Amino acid sequence: MTTTSAKLLIDGFGRVREGVHGVLDGLAPEELTWRGEDGGANSIGWLVWHLARVQDCQIADVAGLPEVWHAQGWQKDFALPYPADANGYGASSTEVGAFSAPAGKLTGYYDAVHEQTVGYLRTLHEKDYARVVDDAWDPPVTLGVRLVSILDDDLQHVGQAAFVQGALARR
């Protein structure tokens, strides 16, 4: 039986998925890589890839699972000019500008990450959320706090992608 906490998190990550599909739907390749009028902003494609990679890395870490990026061959399929373990954190403007992938590939990867996330969340019991997953912080980070942090980060990035989509539509 799925706990109330898991149901809430599943709903939240479901909203991320809806947002990802919403910003990618119908975009042409040049729209996915558009970086604003000054050419220096994060593109929709890069933002979606980054949020998917960070969710993938962090869920895999706390769940003790392999990253979808590697386990399902997405890293080879995308063939990005980044190191194999890149997730976009700390990327330079040049690295962001080097990103290119079609919308279908981005939604496919995000959907695979989402599936692994939801599958993991369904295994959790209320007591699991108190487990410390990172003691490098004061106070130490629990699983519950980490999951909310991942969700918050994803929602911010999908919101940024929606903002870029709106700017793109107005140009």
Secondary structure in CASP SS format (residue, H / E / C, confidence):
PFRMAT SS
TARGET T0000
AUTHOR 0000-0000-0000
METHOD secondary structure of the structure
MODEL  1
M C 1.00
T C 1.00
T C 1.00
T H 1.00
S H 1.00
A H 1.00
K H 1.00
L H 1.00
L H 1.00
I H 1.00
D H 1.00
G H 1.00
F H 1.00
G H 1.00
R H 1.00
V H 1.00
R H 1.00
E H 1.00
G H 1.00
V H 1.00
H H 1.00
G H 1.00
V H 1.00
L H 1.00
D C 1.00
G C 1.00
L C 1.00
A C 1.00
P H 1.00
E H 1.00
E H 1.00
L H 1.00
T C 1.00
W C 1.00
R C 1.00
G C 1.00
E C 1.00
D C 1.00
G C 1.00
G C 1.00
A C 1.00
N C 1.00
S C 1.00
I H 1.00
G H 1.00
W H 1.00
L H 1.00
V H 1.00
W H 1.00
H H 1.00
L H 1.00
A H 1.00
R H 1.00
V H 1.00
Q H 1.00
D H 1.00
C H 1.00
Q H 1.00
I H 1.00
A H 1.00
D H 1.00
V H 1.00
A H 1.00
G C 1.00
L C 1.00
P C 1.00
E C 1.00
V H 1.00
W H 1.00
H H 1.00
A H 1.00
Q C 1.00
G C 1.00
W H 1.00
Q H 1.00
K H 1.00
D H 1.00
F H 1.00
A C 1.00
L C 1.00
P C 1.00
Y C 1.00
P C 1.00
A C 1.00
D C 1.00
A C 1.00
N C 1.00
G C 1.00
Y C 1.00
G C 1.00
A C 1.00
S C 1.00
S H 1.00
T H 1.00
E H 1.00
V H 1.00
G H 1.00
A C 1.00
F C 1.00
S C 1.00
A C 1.00
P C 1.00
A H 1.00
G H 1.00
K H 1.00
L H 1.00
T H 1.00
G H 1.00
Y H 1.00
Y H 1.00
D H 1.00
A H 1.00
V H 1.00
H H 1.00
E H 1.00
Q H 1.00
T H 1.00
V H 1.00
G H 1.00
Y H 1.00
L H 1.00
R C 1.00
T C 1.00
L C 1.00
H C 1.00
E H 1.00
K H 1.00
D H 1.00
Y H 1.00
A H 1.00
R C 1.00
V E 1.00
V E 1.00
D E 1.00
D C 1.00
A C 1.00
W C 1.00
D C 1.00
P C 1.00
P C 1.00
V E 1.00
T E 1.00
L H 1.00
G H 1.00
V H 1.00
R H 1.00
L H 1.00
V H 1.00
S H 1.00
I H 1.00
L H 1.00
D H 1.00
D H 1.00
D H 1.00
L H 1.00
Q H 1.00
H H 1.00
V H 1.00
G H 1.00
Q H 1.00
A H 1.00
A H 1.00
F H 1.00
V H 1.00
Q H 1.00
G H 1.00
A H 1.00
L H 1.00
A H 1.00
R H 1.00
R C 1.00
END
